[in-house]
Amino acid sequence: MPDTAEVVRAPYRPYLAQVVRVVRLSPHFVRVTFTGADFEHFGTAGLDQRIKVILPHADGSFTDIGQHDGAGDWYDRWRALPNAQRNLFRTYTVRRIVPGELDIDFVVHPGAGPAGAWAESAAAGQELIVVGPDERSPHSRGGIDWHPGTARRILLAGDETAAPAIGSILESLSDDYDVDAFLEVPTAADVLPVSHAAGTRLTWIPREGGEHGAGLIAAVRTWAAASAQLLSRAAAGHRQELADVDVDRELLWDSPEAADGEFYAWMAGEAGTVKTLRRLLVSECGVDRKRVAFMGYWRRGQSERIE
């Protein structure tokens, strides 16, 4: 009799990826486009889906963690390796995925960490490993923190590390969403084209050498004051206690499951800034914390996204 047992596929797996092209989008953004033999199976959910980028050793090599057989236990294999054999990896966001091609936008700057440095010198033909979703798995939407539920009144806020996710989210939204989005970037030259529906107001906030996060916090605070009625309708109805998370030691991250409600906020970027924005909405404005997703992608003093 033929074997009719269903193949159980891991939601995330490693893909051996090859650089197709590299485009310098702006002074601080580089877009690297990859292809791979198995990219036909790469998950296409988009939005803010997280992936892992596994970087080559100095000699360009990779230790085997299942990139040739698509193994779902890649992390266990990686952890079992001696430190010297472990390839470094970092967390990024899918910017675009179409059949056969994957775009990842890297933030680059002087003194960048290993992933940013790799992107600065990336060239067609180079390889790395991308750990991403397998479309054939029923759980391929893992790594997505965007859960607006019934909300159609949206606040998005982030710095340059959140720009790929916010751009992807905005491009997915239909005209029945009413959106305010605030993106802080290093300079005015880093403002990028983003397609969005008519009901979206996208504000770019160039720092131009100013303090990281100051402009974003000020913009969201001004928006909150002007949106008092909306936020009062999103209030929890009772005082909410927020733990005083030490962002230098602890992960600042919460993406509540989808729920009913008019309003939803999604905020990501430098952990200290995100912590301030969370307190502004939840503690000062009283917004139900179930309507606020917040992700500390990186910590001040560290150049890479938090694992």
C-alpha positions in Angstrom: 0.0 0.0 0.0 1.3 3.5 -0.7 2.4 5.6 2.3 -0.3 8.2 2.9 1.1 9.5 6.1 1.2 13.3 6.2 4.6 14.9 6.3 5.0 17.1 9.4 7.0 20.2 8.5 8.7 22.5 10.9 7.3 26.1 10.8 10.9 27.5 10.4 13.8 26.0 8.6 17.2 27.1 7.2 17.5 28.0 3.5 20.8 28.4 1.8 20.5 31.8 0.1 22.5 33.5 -2.6 22.8 37.2 -3.2 21.2 38.3 -6.4 21.7 42.0 -6.1 22.5 44.7 -3.6 20.9 48.2 -3.8 22.0 51.1 -1.6 18.6 52.7 -0.8 19.9 55.6 1.2 22.9 56.5 3.4 21.7 54.1 6.1 19.7 51.4 4.3 21.0 48.6 2.0 18.6 46.2 0.4 19.9 42.7 -0.3 17.9 40.4 -2.6 18.4 36.7 -2.2 17.4 33.6 -4.1 17.6 29.9 -3.2 16.9 26.5 -4.5 14.0 26.0 -2.0 12.6 29.5 -2.0 9.4 28.3 -3.7 8.5 27.1 -0.2 9.5 30.2 1.7 6.5 31.6 3.6 4.8 34.6 2.1 2.9 36.1 5.1 5.1 39.2 5.1 4.0 41.9 7.6 6.5 42.0 10.5 7.6 38.4 10.2 11.0 37.8 11.9 13.7 35.7 10.3 17.3 34.8 11.2 20.2 35.7 9.1 23.2 33.3 9.7 26.5 34.9 8.7 29.5 33.1 7.2 32.7 32.5 9.1 35.6 34.7 8.1 36.6 32.2 5.4 33.1 32.3 4.0 32.1 28.9 5.3 29.1 27.6 7.2 28.8 24.8 9.7 26.1 22.3 8.8 22.9 23.1 10.7 20.5 21.6 8.2 20.7 24.2 5.4 21.0 21.4 2.9 18.1 19.3 4.1 15.8 22.0 5.5 15.9 20.5 9.0 13.6 22.1 11.5 16.1 21.4 14.4 18.6 23.9 13.2 18.8 25.7 16.5 19.5 22.5 18.5 22.2 21.7 16.0 23.7 25.2 16.3 23.7 25.0 20.1 25.4 21.6 20.1 28.4 23.0 18.2 31.6 24.2 19.9 31.6 28.0 20.1 34.3 28.3 17.4 32.1 26.4 14.9 29.0 28.4 15.5 28.2 30.9 12.7 26.9 34.2 14.1 23.2 35.0 13.5 21.0 38.0 13.9 17.3 38.8 13.6 15.7 40.7 10.7 12.4 41.2 9.1 11.1 40.1 5.7 10.8 43.2 3.6 9.5 41.5 0.5 9.0 37.9 -0.6 7.9 36.9 -4.0 8.3 33.5 -5.7 12.0 32.9 -5.9 13.2 36.2 -4.3 13.6 37.6 -0.8 14.4 41.2 0.1 16.0 42.1 3.5 16.7 45.7 4.3 19.8 46.2 6.5 20.6 49.3 8.6 24.2 50.3 8.0 26.4 52.9 9.7 30.0 53.4 10.9 30.9 50.8 13.6 28.0 48.5 12.7 27.9 45.0 14.0 28.7 41.9 12.0 25.4 41.8 10.0 25.6 45.5 9.1 29.3 45.1 8.1 28.4 42.1 6.0 25.7 44.1 4.2 28.1 47.0 3.5 30.3 44.6 1.5 27.7 42.2 0.1 27.9 41.4 -3.6 26.1 39.2 -6.0 27.0 35.5 -5.7 27.8 35.6 -2.0 25.9 33.1 0.3 24.4 33.1 3.7 21.7 31.1 5.5 18.3 32.5 6.1 16.1 30.8 8.7 12.5 31.5 7.7 9.0 30.1 7.5 8.1 27.1 5.5 4.8 27.8 3.6 3.9 24.1 3.7 3.7 24.1 7.5 0.4 25.0 9.2 2.4 27.2 11.6 4.3 29.2 9.0 2.9 32.5 10.4 5.2 32.3 13.4 7.3 35.3 14.2 4.6 37.7 13.4 3.7 40.2 16.1 1.1 42.2 14.2 -2.3 41.2 15.7 -4.8 44.1 15.2 -7.9 42.0 15.5 -11.0 44.0 14.6 -9.2 47.4 15.0 -9.2 49.7 12.1 -7.7 52.8 13.9 -4.0 52.1 14.0 -0.9 53.7 15.4 2.5 52.5 14.2 5.8 53.9 15.6 9.4 52.9 15.2 12.9 53.8 14.4 15.0 52.7 11.4 15.2 49.1 12.6 11.4 48.9 12.4 11.2 50.6 9.0 11.1 47.3 7.0 8.3 45.9 9.2 6.2 49.1 9.2 6.7 49.4 5.4 5.5 45.9 4.9 2.5 46.3 7.3 1.5 49.6 5.6 1.6 48.0 2.1 -0.7 45.2 3.3 -3.5 47.4 4.7 -6.7 48.2 2.7 -8.5 51.5 2.5 -10.8 50.7 5.5 -7.9 51.3 7.9 -7.3 54.7 9.4 -3.6 54.8 10.2 -1.0 57.1 11.8 2.6 55.9 11.3 5.7 57.6 12.7 9.2 56.5 11.6 12.4 58.0 13.0 15.4 57.7 10.7 19.0 59.0 10.9 18.7 61.7 8.2 16.2 63.2 5.7 18.1 61.3 3.0 16.9 58.0 4.6 13.2 58.7 3.9 12.1 55.8 1.6 9.1 55.4 -0.7 6.4 53.3 0.9 3.1 52.4 -0.8 0.1 52.8 1.5 -3.6 53.3 1.4 -5.4 56.6 1.2 -6.3 56.5 4.9 -2.6 56.4 6.1 -0.7 59.4 7.4 3.0 58.5 7.3 5.4 60.9 9.1 9.1 60.5 8.8 11.2 62.0 11.6 14.9 62.6 10.6 17.2 62.8 13.7 19.9 64.8 11.9 22.3 64.1 14.7 19.8 64.6 17.5 19.2 62.1 20.4 17.9 58.7 19.3 14.2 58.4 20.0 13.6 62.0 21.1 11.8 63.0 18.0 9.7 59.9 17.8 8.6 60.2 21.4 7.7 63.9 20.9 5.7 63.1 17.8 3.7 60.3 19.4 3.1 62.4 22.5 1.7 65.2 20.3 -0.5 62.7 18.4 -1.8 61.2 21.7 -2.8 64.6 23.0 -4.7 65.3 19.8 -6.3 61.8 19.9 -7.6 61.9 23.5 -11.1 60.9 22.6 -9.9 57.9 20.6 -7.6 56.7 23.4 -10.3 57.2 26.0 -12.5 54.8 24.1 -9.6 52.3 24.1 -9.0 52.7 27.9 -8.9 49.6 30.1 -11.4 50.9 32.6 -9.0 50.2 35.5 -5.5 51.1 36.6 -2.9 49.0 34.9 0.4 48.2 36.6 3.5 48.0 34.3 6.6 46.2 35.4 9.6 48.4 35.4 11.6 46.4 32.9 15.4 47.0 33.0 15.9 47.2 29.2 19.7 46.7 29.6 19.1 43.3 31.1 15.6 42.1 30.1 13.8 41.7 26.9 11.0 44.3 26.3 8.5 42.5 24.2 4.8 41.8 24.2 2.5 41.2 21.2 -1.0 40.4 22.6 -3.2 38.1 20.6 -5.9 39.6 18.4 -8.9 40.9 20.3 -12.0 43.0 19.6 -11.6 46.8 19.7 -11.4 50.0 17.7 -7.7 50.9 18.3 -4.4 49.0 18.1 -0.8 50.2 18.5 2.3 48.6 17.2 5.7 50.0 18.3 9.2 48.7 17.8 12.8 49.9 17.8 15.3 50.8 20.5 14.2 49.3 23.8 14.4 52.5 25.9 12.3 54.5 23.4 9.7 51.7 23.1 9.5 51.5 26.9 8.7 55.2 27.1 6.1 55.0 24.3 4.5 52.1 26.1 4.2 54.0 29.3 2.8 57.0 27.5 0.0 55.0 26.0 -0.8 52.6 28.8 0.1 54.4 32.0 -0.5 58.1 31.0 -3.4 57.6 28.5 -4.9 54.5 30.1 -5.0 52.5 26.9 -5.8 48.8 27.5 -2.5 47.0 27.3 -4.1 44.3 25.3 -4.3 46.8 22.5 -0.6 47.7 22.5 2.1 45.6 20.9 5.7 46.6 21.7 9.0 45.1 20.7 12.4 46.2 21.8 14.4 45.3 18.7 17.8 46.5 20.1 19.4 48.1 23.2 21.3 51.4 23.2 25.0 50.6 23.1 24.4 47.4 21.1 24.3 47.6 17.3 22.2 44.5 16.5 18.6 43.5 17.0 18.0 41.5 20.2 17.8 37.8 19.9 
